[in-house]
Amino acid sequence: MTVHRANADPPAPVRAAEPPQVGRDPAQATATAATNKSVEDAAGERADATAPEPGRVEIISSNCQFLAEGGEMGALMRAHDWTRSPLGAPEQWPDALKMAVSICLASRFPMVIWWGPDLVMLYNDAYRPILGLTKHPASLGRSGRGIWPETWSIIGPQLESVLAGEATWSQDVFLPLDRNNYLEEAYFTYSYSPIKHADGTIGGVFTAVTETTERVLGERRLKILRELAAQTADARTVEHACKCALAVLGADNPDVPLALLYLQDEDRGVARAVGATRVPTDRFAAEIGPEDDDPWSVARVIRTGEAALIDYLPFRFGSLTGTAWPEPVKRALVLPVPRLGAAGATCGAMVIGINPRRAFDDDYRGFLDLVVGHLASALSNARASEEERRRTDELARLEARFRDLADSAPVMIWVCEPSGRATWFNRPWLAFTGRGLDASLGDGWLADVHPDDRTRCESVYGAAFAQREPFRFEFRLRRRDGEWCQVDDTGVPHYAADGAFLGFIGSCVDVSAARRFEAALRKSREELLRLNETLETRVAERTEDLAAANRQLLAQIEEREQVEATLRQMQRLDAVGQLTSGVAHDFNNLLTVILGNASYLERLWAEADDPKLMRRVTHIRIAAERGAKLIAQLLAFSRRQRLEPRALDLNETVTRMRELLGTTMGGGIEIETVLADEPWSALVDPTQLELVILNLAINARDAMLVGGRLTVRTTNVTRDDPTRPEHPGPGDYVEVAVSDTGTGMSEEVQAKAFEPFFTTKTVGKGSGLGLSQVLGFAKQSGGGVAIETEPGHGTTVRVFFPRAPSAEEAETTGAPEKPTGKRLSACVLVVDDDDDVRHVTATMLETLGHRVVEAGSGGAALERLASRDDIELALIDFAMPGMSGLDLAREARLRRPALPILFITGYADSTVLAGVRHEHILRKPFLEPELDRRIRAALANTRAGTVDALMSPQR
């Protein structure tokens, strides 16, 4: 009997006690079950055949009363033919033996008696599981040496010492047992006590025994898991994590006699062997392709995500042995290594040999699952550490680049945090004021402001920071030589990509010379009136001075106009973003209803004989999904949603879009794709990438008046220092170039091509946001744009995206995740003021096997909670009239502190949900797989308490 509950290292096996024979496979353990039953049936028949005659019943009752009890073993002993055993008939047994047998049979604790010089075995019902399938009932009345030959080298000397008068106690002793048709690793705690006759002589040994195999194996396996977690906790790279894990598993562990680990190499599309323990390198391939039929079944396990059990290892790979037992490993389990954070995805496979002396039961399998789970966690932590280091390095590089650019600027630049305290000044500012950076930070810079202007400065800054609006004004600032100079200060609010307010960035320009020129101009006019005689001479003398002053003034005016134009453009884009965000809420509600009902109809009519009807329903669902995707694209453009860059294969994206481009271009335009042979992976948001290619294709189509050719090309490029603002910085990029044979651009049009809302198209043909959006997205992604054009000879727009590091995994956008795992059944409260959305959501939940309670408002929801105790989860719309979803959650948590809550929202603006943890948010529109996954996650979350448990920690 093998039962496994916990995991710990076992005591060292006693090799001297092992018999020379090789243990049999645990898979054969049940082969003799029928035989054992036949033996028991035969014993029963023998009991009937040897039953005492009617005249002897009273003799047995009087002389063999000690055998009257004892359950099945008592019946077997009464039916046993003892005349053929060394003990003889029971009525002739010594009183000491009878007393011991009576105690043994009456006890529910496993006990065995060894009697006489042959150590004949007598045992009770509780001892039978220890004998297993092969030794009961044949062990009854036989010599222990013949029953336990495989362990006699251990227990034989102990029994002899007890017969000599010495009692023993043994704890967690390793005993190799052949009780289930294979040599089994087992552990026992037992005591040997002498059984004495009335004259003091010892007639046998009384044994109380308990099997501790389950506990010993549990402690051993638990120790392995703890060591695995401890050794991989500090791993900062995937390679280090794999090395530490294999070192722990390869440390003389009987439950992992051999191990072999493969990880996915996404760049090359193969599984790569990263390490092995006690598997020679000539027994496995260094790399395995996704469709290879490898003998270890690694490719199939990675591809399907399902474990595989491999038998007959000696026939496949030759003899493979561990460190604990001489028997070869006959079976191995190949487990997929899951990629945490991506449901259903795998990042590799691990081959683990099975202990030849243990049965492969559920506990053994559970232990191996935990081993792979620890490995997956270690790999996930290592990848996260690598990604964090990469982001930190990139942030430091960008910050250093910004400071280098700011230090090289011809104006004084300053940066303030949201509280208004200065956090940085560039070198021109420090050179102008003559102060060090530390002395200027905080409010230190105010010491260089003229005392008469200081109050006005504080007032202007305070109002601008309070309202987060741009400002511009002039004040006097002391130069390092002590002179008071007039400076023109302009500041604009600075926001992060997620909309968080970061403070202000501003610039100061010394306009003292301009003001002097203005004063000089006025003075010159006065002199012209007073000195009319010398007009021509003085005009000639002053003309050059005035021209220089005028040129400088014009340059400053032009610079100010550009700044003001940029601010106006930003305000217009912000208005577009607010409008898009507001419309997105209503559209997401509509799309939720359409998608939910379309999916329901597809499932309802899946078996229908009307393919046209199914196609139409499918077209409805696809159109709704495209609408949801379009809303997401508009929100990303207006920066109401955060971009999610991933490592992508641009060849695959272009190939997937070819049909869409053909439909968009029409039949008169030839489409050509030229794809790189071995493209690098690009770090880019997949949704916005498709929008960029589509925008460029539409621009190209409009530029080709009558037919033409559209060419989409991908290639790997390495760029040097940029020559234009829109160009990318130096480094490696993956390029997507869209070329047309259209009208091309003039130099004037090319100069304004990237300005927002600038367009050469007629009214109603374009918004002017296309190239501006392309440039903004490319720059936000870390790349850039270049235009090659010539009037009458077409245009090529080259978009550059940064090359993804080798640790990134190339992902594709394709089939949605399918819910996995056993179907749950819970009572879910659905709260939404929109009846259609609420009904569709309730239908999805019922399809998933849940019971649904509906409520159209916060008040109705509280009544449902008060009247029903079986509600296990609340699905609440975030935006509702009257009582909002967050207010309802607070009230619900006061009544039901442990109730899991999941918010449903169609809002895209991140500021609306800024305080709610992401795991408590389900965005509209959604389908059954996403709803099922989020419901499972919410039900699995054991966090309880106030509504603060739903909120992110404040920064």
Residue pairs with C-beta under 8 A, 6 or more apart in sequence:
1 129
1 130
1 132
1 180
1 211
2 26
2 184
2 186
2 213
2 358
2 359
2 361
3 213
3 214
3 361
3 363
4 214
4 217
4 218
4 221
4 358
4 361
4 363
4 364
4 366
4 367
5 214
5 215
5 217
5 218
5 363
6 214
6 215
6 217
6 218
6 219
6 221
6 222
7 217
7 218
7 219
7 220
7 221
7 222
7 223
7 224
7 225
7 255
7 367
7 370
8 215
8 216
8 217
8 218
8 219
8 220
8 221
8 222
8 223
8 224
9 219
9 220
9 223
9 224
9 253
10 174
10 185
10 187
10 216
10 217
10 219
10 220
10 254
11 172
11 173
11 174
11 187
11 216
12 174
13 174
13 176
13 185
13 254
13 324
13 325
14 154
14 173
14 174
16 153
17 150
17 151
17 153
17 154
17 174
17 175
17 176
18 150
18 176
18 183
18 326
19 149
19 150
19 176
19 183
21 150
21 183
22 183
22 326
22 327
23 176
23 178
23 182
23 183
23 184
23 325
23 327
23 356
23 357
24 178
24 181
24 182
24 183
25 182
25 330
25 331
25 356
26 180
26 182
26 184
26 356
26 358
26 359
26 360
27 311
27 331
27 360
28 181
28 182
29 133
29 180
29 181
29 182
29 359
30 133
31 181
32 133
32 134
32 181
33 133
36 133
36 134
36 136
39 137
39 138
40 137
43 76
43 79
43 80
43 137
44 79
46 79
46 80
46 81
47 75
47 76
47 78
47 79
47 80
48 79
50 79
50 80
50 81
51 79
52 59
52 60
59 91
60 67
60 78
60 90
60 91
61 68
63 90
63 91
64 78
64 90
64 91
66 90
66 98
66 99
66 101
66 102
66 105
67 74
67 77
67 78
67 90
67 101
67 105
68 74
69 102
69 105
69 106
70 77
70 104
70 105
70 106
70 124
70 125
71 105
71 124
71 125
72 125
73 105
73 123
73 124
73 125
73 128
73 140
74 105
76 137
76 140
77 90
77 101
77 105
77 122
77 140
80 140
80 141
82 88
82 89
82 90
82 141
83 89
85 120
85 141
85 142
86 116
86 118
86 120
87 93
87 97
87 115
87 116
87 120
87 141
90 98
93 101
94 197
94 203
95 197
95 198
96 195
96 196
96 197
96 198
96 203
96 204
97 113
97 115
97 195
97 203
97 204
100 113
100 195
100 204
100 206
101 113
101 122
103 111
103 206
104 111
104 112
104 113
104 122
104 123
104 124
104 206
105 124
105 125
107 124
107 126
108 125
108 126
109 126
109 208
109 210
110 123
110 124
110 126
110 127
110 129
110 130
110 208
110 209
110 210
110 211
111 123
111 124
111 126
111 127
111 206
111 207
111 208
111 209
112 121
112 122
112 123
112 124
112 127
112 207
112 209
113 121
113 122
113 123
113 195
113 204
113 205
113 206
113 207
114 120
114 121
114 144
114 159
114 204
114 205
114 207
115 122
115 195
115 203
115 204
115 205
116 203
116 204
118 143
118 145
119 143
119 144
119 145
119 159
119 204
119 205
120 141
120 142
120 143
120 144
121 139
121 140
121 141
121 142
121 143
121 144
121 147
122 140
122 141
123 131
123 139
123 140
127 209
128 136
129 211
130 179
130 188
130 209
130 211
131 139
131 179
132 177
132 179
132 180
132 184
133 179
133 180
133 181
134 178
134 179
134 180
134 181
135 147
135 179
138 147
139 147
144 152
144 155
144 159
145 152
145 156
148 155
148 177
150 176
150 177
150 178
150 183
151 175
151 176
151 177
154 173
154 175
155 175
158 168
158 170
158 192
159 192
159 205
161 168
161 192
162 168
162 192
162 193
162 194
162 202
162 205
163 194
163 202
163 204
163 205
164 202
165 194
165 202
167 191
167 192
167 193
167 194
168 191
168 192
169 190
169 191
169 192
170 188
170 189
170 190
170 191
170 192
171 189
171 212
172 187
172 188
172 189
172 212
172 216
173 187
173 188
173 189
173 190
174 185
174 186
174 187
175 186
175 187
175 188
176 183
176 184
176 185
176 186
176 357
177 183
177 184
177 186
178 184
180 359
182 356
182 357
183 327
183 357
184 357
184 358
184 359
185 213
185 254
185 325
185 355
185 357
185 358
186 211
186 213
187 211
187 212
187 213
187 215
187 216
187 217
188 209
188 210
188 211
188 212
188 213
189 209
189 210
189 212
190 207
190 208
190 209
190 210
191 207
191 208
191 209
192 205
192 206
192 207
193 205
193 206
193 207
193 208
194 202
194 204
194 205
194 206
195 202
195 203
195 204
195 205
195 206
196 202
196 203
197 203
217 255
217 358
217 363
220 254
220 255
221 255
221 367
224 248
224 249
224 253
224 255
224 256
224 371
225 367
225 370
225 371
225 374
227 248
228 245
228 248
228 249
228 371
228 374
228 375
228 378
229 374
231 244
231 245
231 247
231 248
232 241
232 244
232 245
232 248
232 374
232 375
232 377
232 378
232 381
233 378
233 381
235 241
235 244
235 378
235 381
235 382
235 385
236 382
236 385
236 386
236 389
237 382
237 385
237 386
238 263
238 379
238 382
238 383
238 386
238 807
239 274
240 382
241 375
241 378
241 379
241 381
241 382
242 261
242 263
242 274
242 275
242 375
242 379
243 275
244 378
245 261
245 374
245 375
245 378
246 259
246 261
246 275
246 276
246 277
249 256
249 259
249 277
249 352
249 371
250 256
250 259
250 277
250 278
252 323
252 324
253 322
253 323
253 324
254 322
254 324
254 325
254 355
254 357
254 358
255 355
255 358
255 364
255 367
256 277
256 322
256 352
256 353
256 371
257 278
257 320
257 321
257 322
257 323
257 324
257 325
257 329
257 353
257 354
257 355
257 356
258 276
258 277
258 278
258 279
258 320
258 322
258 329
258 332
258 351
258 352
258 353
259 276
259 277
259 278
259 279
259 350
259 351
259 352
259 353
260 273
260 275
260 276
260 277
260 279
260 284
260 296
260 350
260 351
261 273
261 274
261 275
261 276
261 337
261 348
261 349
261 350
261 351
261 375
262 271
262 272
262 273
262 274
262 288
262 298
262 302
262 348
262 349
262 350
262 351
263 271
263 272
263 274
263 337
263 347
263 348
263 379
264 270
264 271
264 272
264 302
264 346
264 347
264 348
264 809
265 271
265 272
265 287
266 647
266 681
266 808
266 809
266 810
267 681
267 806
267 810
268 287
269 289
269 290
270 287
270 288
270 289
270 290
271 287
271 288
271 289
271 290
271 298
271 299
271 302
271 348
271 349
272 286
272 287
273 284
273 285
273 286
273 287
273 288
274 348
276 284
278 320
278 321
278 322
278 323
278 353
279 320
279 351
283 317
283 318
283 320
284 296
285 292
285 294
288 294
288 296
288 298
288 299
289 299
290 299
290 302
290 303
291 299
292 299
293 299
295 316
295 317
296 310
296 332
296 334
296 351
297 308
297 310
297 334
298 334
298 349
298 351
300 308
301 307
301 308
301 334
301 335
301 336
301 346
301 349
302 336
302 346
302 348
302 349
304 336
305 336
305 338
305 344
305 345
305 346
306 336
307 333
307 334
307 335
307 336
308 333
308 334
309 331
309 332
309 333
309 334
309 360
310 316
310 331
310 332
310 333
310 334
310 351
311 330
311 331
312 330
313 320
313 328
313 329
313 330
313 331
313 332
313 353
314 320
314 328
314 330
319 328
320 328
320 329
320 353
321 327
321 328
321 329
322 329
322 353
322 355
324 355
324 357
325 355
325 356
325 357
327 356
327 357
328 356
329 353
329 354
329 356
330 354
330 356
331 353
331 354
331 360
332 351
332 352
332 353
332 354
333 351
333 352
333 354
333 360
333 365
333 368
334 349
334 350
334 351
334 352
335 349
335 350
335 352
335 368
335 369
335 372
336 346
336 348
336 349
336 372
337 346
337 347
337 348
337 349
337 350
337 372
337 375
337 376
337 379
338 345
338 346
338 347
338 372
338 373
338 376
339 345
339 346
339 347
339 376
339 380
340 376
340 377
340 379
340 380
341 380
343 817
343 820
343 933
344 817
344 818
344 820
347 376
347 379
348 379
350 371
350 372
350 375
352 368
352 371
354 360
354 364
355 364
358 364
383 807
386 807
387 807
390 805
390 807
401 729
403 424
403 426
406 413
406 426
407 426
407 427
407 428
409 426
409 428
409 507
410 428
411 428
411 507
411 508
411 509
412 425
412 426
412 428
412 429
412 432
412 487
412 507
412 508
412 509
412 510
413 425
413 426
413 428
413 429
413 505
413 506
413 507
413 508
414 422
414 424
414 425
414 426
414 429
414 445
414 505
414 506
414 507
414 508
415 422
415 423
415 424
415 425
415 494
415 503
415 504
415 505
416 422
416 423
416 465
416 491
416 503
416 504
416 505
416 506
417 423
417 502
417 503
418 465
418 501
418 502
418 503
419 465
420 461
420 462
420 465
420 503
421 441
421 442
421 443
422 440
422 441
422 442
422 443
422 444
422 445
423 441
423 503
424 437
424 441
425 437
425 440
425 441
425 445
429 440
429 508
430 436
430 437
430 440
431 480
432 477
432 479
432 480
432 485
432 510
433 440
433 445
433 448
433 477
433 478
433 479
433 480
434 479
434 480
435 444
435 445
435 447
435 448
438 444
446 454
446 457
446 458
448 477
448 478
449 457
449 475
449 476
449 477
449 478
450 475
450 476
450 477
450 478
450 484
452 476
453 475
453 476
456 473
456 475
457 475
460 471
460 473
461 471
461 491
463 471
464 470
464 471
464 491
464 504
465 504
468 493
468 501
469 493
470 490
470 491
470 492
470 493
470 567
471 489
471 490
471 491
472 488
472 489
472 490
472 491
473 488
473 489
474 486
474 487
474 488
474 489
474 511
475 486
475 487
475 489
476 484
476 485
476 486
476 487
477 484
477 485
477 487
477 508
478 484
478 485
479 485
485 510
485 512
486 510
486 511
486 512
486 515
487 508
487 509
487 510
487 511
487 512
488 508
488 509
488 511
489 506
489 507
489 508
490 506
490 507
490 508
490 563
491 504
491 505
491 506
492 504
492 505
492 506
492 567
493 501
493 503
493 504
494 501
494 502
494 503
494 504
494 505
495 501
495 502
496 502
497 639
497 642
497 643
497 780
498 642
498 910
499 639
499 640
499 909
499 910
499 911
509 556
511 556
513 552
514 549
514 552
514 553
514 556
517 549
517 552
517 553
518 549
518 553
520 545
520 549
521 546
521 549
524 538
524 542
524 546
527 538
528 535
528 538
528 539
531 538
569 755
569 756
569 757
572 756
572 757
573 638
573 756
576 638
577 638
577 639
577 640
578 638
580 634
580 635
580 637
580 638
580 640
580 908
581 635
581 638
581 640
581 907
581 908
581 909
584 631
584 634
584 635
584 640
584 906
584 907
584 908
585 879
585 906
585 907
585 908
586 906
587 627
587 631
587 906
588 628
588 631
588 906
588 908
588 923
588 924
588 925
589 834
589 836
589 837
589 906
589 924
591 624
591 627
591 628
591 631
591 924
591 925
592 837
592 840
592 841
592 906
592 924
592 925
592 926
593 836
593 837
593 840
594 620
594 621
594 624
594 627
594 925
595 621
595 624
595 625
595 628
595 925
595 926
595 927
596 840
596 841
596 843
596 844
596 925
596 927
597 840
598 617
598 618
598 620
598 621
598 624
599 621
599 844
599 927
599 928
600 840
600 843
600 844
600 847
601 617
601 620
602 614
602 617
602 618
602 621
603 847
605 613
605 614
605 617
606 614
608 614
624 925
628 925
629 687
631 908
632 641
632 687
633 687
633 688
633 691
635 641
635 908
636 643
636 685
636 687
636 688
636 691
636 777
637 688
637 691
637 769
637 773
637 776
637 777
640 908
640 909
640 910
641 908
641 910
642 910
643 685
643 688
643 777
643 780
643 781
644 685
645 683
645 684
645 685
645 781
646 683
646 684
646 685
646 686
646 808
646 811
647 681
647 682
647 683
647 804
647 808
647 809
647 810
647 811
648 681
648 682
648 683
648 684
648 686
648 689
648 804
648 810
648 811
648 812
649 679
649 681
649 810
649 812
650 676
650 679
650 682
650 689
650 714
650 734
650 736
650 801
651 675
651 676
651 679
651 714
652 812
653 686
653 689
653 690
653 693
654 673
654 675
654 693
654 712
654 714
654 736
655 673
655 675
657 690
657 693
657 694
658 671
658 673
660 694
661 671
661 693
661 694
661 697
661 710
661 712
662 671
664 694
664 697
664 698
664 701
665 671
665 697
665 701
665 710
666 701
668 706
668 707
668 708
669 701
669 704
669 707
669 708
669 709
669 710
670 707
670 708
670 709
670 710
671 709
671 710
671 712
672 709
672 710
672 711
672 712
673 711
673 712
673 713
674 711
674 712
674 713
674 714
675 713
675 714
676 714
676 715
676 716
678 716
679 714
679 715
679 716
679 734
680 716
680 732
680 734
680 803
680 804
681 734
681 803
681 804
681 808
681 810
682 689
682 733
682 734
682 801
682 802
682 803
682 804
683 781
683 782
683 801
683 802
683 803
683 804
683 805
683 808
684 781
684 801
685 777
685 781
686 811
686 813
687 813
688 777
688 781
689 736
689 801
691 773
691 777
692 736
692 773
692 774
692 777
692 778
692 799
693 712
693 736
693 738
695 770
695 771
695 773
695 774
696 738
696 770
696 774
696 797
696 799
697 710
697 712
697 738
698 770
699 770
699 771
699 797
700 710
700 738
700 739
700 740
700 742
700 795
701 710
701 740
702 742
702 761
702 765
702 766
703 740
703 742
703 743
703 744
703 794
703 795
704 710
704 740
704 741
704 742
704 743
705 742
705 743
708 740
708 741
708 742
708 794
709 740
709 741
710 738
710 739
710 740
711 737
711 738
711 739
711 740
712 736
712 737
712 738
713 735
713 736
713 737
713 738
713 739
714 734
714 735
714 736
714 737
715 734
715 735
715 737
716 732
716 733
716 734
716 735
716 803
717 732
717 733
717 734
717 735
717 800
718 731
718 732
718 733
719 727
719 728
719 729
719 730
719 731
719 733
719 800
720 730
721 729
721 730
722 728
722 729
722 730
722 784
724 786
726 754
726 775
726 779
726 784
726 785
726 786
727 784
727 785
727 786
728 778
728 782
728 783
728 784
728 800
728 802
729 784
731 802
731 803
732 802
732 803
733 783
733 800
733 801
733 802
733 803
734 800
734 801
734 802
734 803
735 798
735 799
735 800
735 801
736 798
736 799
736 801
737 796
737 797
737 798
737 799
738 796
738 797
738 799
739 794
739 795
739 796
739 797
740 794
740 795
740 796
741 793
741 794
742 794
742 795
743 791
743 792
743 794
744 789
744 790
744 791
744 792
744 793
744 794
744 795
745 753
745 787
745 789
745 791
745 795
746 791
749 760
750 787
750 789
752 758
753 771
753 787
754 771
754 772
754 775
754 785
755 768
755 772
756 768
756 769
756 772
757 767
757 768
757 769
757 772
758 768
758 772
759 765
759 766
759 767
759 768
771 785
771 797
774 785
774 797
774 799
775 784
775 785
778 784
778 785
778 799
778 800
778 801
781 801
781 802
782 801
782 802
783 799
783 800
783 801
783 802
784 799
784 800
785 797
785 798
785 799
785 800
786 797
786 798
786 800
787 795
787 796
787 797
787 798
788 795
788 796
788 798
789 795
789 796
804 810
816 927
816 929
816 930
817 929
817 930
817 933
818 929
819 928
819 929
819 932
819 933
819 936
821 936
823 848
823 849
824 848
824 849
824 850
824 935
824 936
824 939
825 849
825 850
825 851
826 850
826 851
826 872
826 873
826 935
826 939
827 850
827 851
827 852
827 853
827 868
827 870
827 871
827 872
827 873
828 845
828 850
828 851
828 852
828 853
828 871
828 872
828 873
828 874
828 875
828 935
829 853
829 854
829 855
829 861
829 864
829 865
829 871
829 873
829 874
829 875
830 838
830 841
830 842
830 845
830 852
830 853
830 854
830 855
830 875
831 838
831 854
831 855
831 856
831 857
831 858
831 860
831 861
831 874
831 875
831 876
831 877
831 880
831 885
831 888
832 838
832 841
832 856
832 876
832 877
832 880
832 904
833 856
833 857
833 877
833 880
833 881
834 877
835 856
837 877
837 904
837 924
838 854
838 856
838 877
839 854
841 875
841 904
841 931
842 852
842 854
844 927
844 928
844 931
845 852
845 875
845 931
845 935
846 852
847 928
848 928
848 931
848 932
848 935
850 935
851 870
853 864
853 868
853 871
855 861
855 863
855 864
857 880
857 881
857 882
857 883
858 880
858 882
858 883
858 884
858 885
858 887
858 888
858 891
859 882
859 883
861 874
861 876
861 888
861 892
862 888
862 891
862 892
862 895
864 871
865 871
865 874
865 892
865 895
865 896
865 899
866 895
871 896
871 899
872 899
872 900
872 939
873 899
873 900
873 901
873 902
873 935
873 938
873 939
874 889
874 892
874 899
874 900
874 901
874 902
875 902
875 904
875 922
876 885
876 888
876 889
876 901
876 902
876 903
876 904
877 885
877 903
877 904
877 905
878 884
878 885
878 886
878 903
878 904
878 905
878 907
878 912
878 913
878 916
878 921
879 885
879 905
879 906
879 907
879 912
880 888
883 891
885 903
885 905
886 903
886 916
886 947
889 901
889 903
889 947
889 950
890 946
890 947
892 899
892 901
893 899
893 901
893 945
893 946
893 947
894 946
897 944
897 945
897 946
898 944
900 938
900 939
900 941
901 920
901 938
901 947
901 950
902 920
902 921
902 922
902 934
902 935
902 938
903 913
903 916
903 920
903 921
903 922
904 922
904 923
904 924
904 926
905 912
905 913
905 921
905 922
905 923
905 924
906 923
906 924
907 913
913 921
914 952
915 951
915 952
915 954
916 950
916 951
916 952
917 950
917 951
917 952
919 937
919 938
919 941
920 938
920 950
922 930
922 931
922 934
943 949
